[in-house]
Amino acid sequence: MIQTQILQEAPFSPHRLNKYASLHTCGNGRTGIRGCHEEAYTDQQRGMFVAGFYHRANATEVTELVNLPDITGMRIELDGESFSLLSGTLMSYQRELRTMNGELYRELVWQSPAGQQFKIETRRFVALAPLALVACRLTVTALGSDAHLCVSTGIDATQTNSGRQHLNECSVRVFDHNVLQGCYQTTDGQQQAIITSRCVIPSGASSSFSAKNRQLLQHISLPLQAGEAVTLEKFSWIATSLDADAGPDNTWAQRCLEALSAVAQQSYGHLLMEHTGHWQHYWRASRVGVESDDPQDQRALDFALYHLKLMIPAHDARASVAAKGLTGEGYKGHVFWDTEIFILPFALLNAPEQARQLLEYRFRHLSPAQDKARRNGYEGALFPWESAFSGEEETPEFAAINIRTGQRQRVASALAEHHLVADVAYATAGYFQATQDGEFMQQTGLALLKETALFWMSRAVRRHHRLEILNVIGPDEYTEHIDNNAFTNYMAHYNVQTACEYLRQSGHQDEAFFRRAEDFLTQLYLPQPDQQGVIAQDDTFLSKPQCDLTAYKTQQGTQAILLDYSRAEINEMQVLKQADVVMLMHLLPAQFTPHCQAANLRFYEPRTIHDSSLSKSVHAIVAARTGQAAQALQFYREACRIDLGDEPHSSDDGIHAAATSAVWMGALMGFTGLDYQSGELHFRPALPQGWRQLQFPLCWRGSRLKVTIEAQQFTLRKTDARPLTVRVNGLSHTFTESLILKGSHDEI
Ligand code: BGC
């Protein structure tokens, strides 16, 4: 069943340098290194990021995930000619990310401008254990006559975040003529990074060192005998002040040297073998297998699960998932609702302790969220729309300049995109439903639920003899400052209702809170479906004129509409950036009839450009759940192509982390109808045409399940013998070890 797991680069093209640098990132949830070529190219954006390592370059900039000094760059000279894919002739070329073990592999034959041919192989991986280790390997063979190889590599601290330099170089040293170490400090003096590298060079090679202009380099020079492969291995140890064993004592740098020298005793091959073992374990536990007419479906799922492993900081609850994971500078490495709504479900149903950590990240930031609420005149907790390490609001004040108006566009999300508060509560409730983790609920969950509920109770205002929520932005960011956004109101209602339920269950005594909550729940205005089943996105949306979106839909994801209209103009039209009411149907399916869900999908999709990568997959889920399997598959495959499609610049500044997780979510929540928010596992299988089998593991309330869905059979197997009740197509089944239902999807 399992196909080889590789993500191949299409033939080399300088236009796709950065897209593949993002897609081919190596990492381990703690460190991410963009899949750049070893040799330099003018447009190539290198990147090495450590989860949680943020800094603000100066008062005019925003906090961002620091792009750390580079260790993967190599200047390779062959017989005095600089190796570059843009010079000479490329006789053959293969570059792939081996997602089965996270190794980036490249093999090529290059003919230099002087006519000499060389075979060059480069490999690298970021170890799953120890997390600080990065291993690289270069093998060069002169294919014609004898030649000479010079390689310069080391630690390059000229790296910046697109020009913003975050680090001071504190010291650089060479130890024992073979170990390089650079110690860096953020310019505010708050954080440190120590990078230690060591090259294992072939006998017969000579080497020298240089340290200037923030580059600490080793220059290795050696003869190549025709036909004989020469290999150079480089091991690096990336330490930061976030590590448990970090400074401040001055033995920290020494400990880094020792740690590196202990691992560098082993060969690249040996370390890779160990590392592969860890990846195999991950794939065995989490892989989703699809038997489909189109092999791209499996490829997309493997891509998604590979990157999910890279983006979730399983080692550290102080960090969360950035909108681009650790694959690029996009969105400054900030954390959005993407985490709770798109990424957390994967963690929850595969490694629930990681979902718990993601919630703990918010819990740690309860105090700044309470402060933000207070500053804005509310109670409870108002989490920042964009978050980094401190939990303060990090949303930039302005976005790009509007070319048409010449005005810088204000980002209003920090002021009004408040649904995040309910999204955090939604994820908290989901976590408890899937785990029954009472300790978490006591220590963390109840506080999150109560503080978020308090926020909504203070946020709503009495108008028209009911409670309304005014001046918000829903998920659709093309419609700003509107009243009674359906998504926000329903989610706020769910938030308060859930908080009440759990607080009551835990014996919480705050009667004033409960009275206020009851009032909120009965009085909050929840826009109802009209005769066609359509729910108004907000108070004024349905009265706005429609706009022909054909041209923009063909360029979706590029926000091309902003070149023709100002934001203020778009605000006055029925134009959606992304799923909004449809998003609500996805999150709270039990509250809307299938007819209502289908009606809203039908109504809103033609008005949606899908300029956000979070949109398509949600449409796929709702389409699948409402029995429109063919349309669902089309949406789903389009969602899979957000990063994997042919568009050469779709992912230059990093992959779309939430959209990547949504590849997993779309397959499970769409085509199997998986839903767990109610506390019971629900399935409503609806495999699309061309999918013969879908198989995936699930972790549910301490049990490990394996689900297999085929055209004529639904199978659930469990590794323990505790009875479990699940609902399939609305019917309840209790089983111990396995549940096998035969018949077509409708019959079971
Ligand atoms: C979307 C948001 C999302 C953010 C980060 C924006 O374009 O509209 O919903 O949270 O990107 O992915």
Boltz pocket constraint, residues with backbone or C-beta under 6 A from the ligand:
constraints:
  - pocket:
      binder: B
      contacts: [[A, 323], [A, 331], [A, 336], [A, 337], [A, 338], [A, 475], [A, 477], [A, 577], [A, 578], [A, 611], [A, 612], [A, 613], [A, 614], [A, 658]]
      max_distance: 6.0
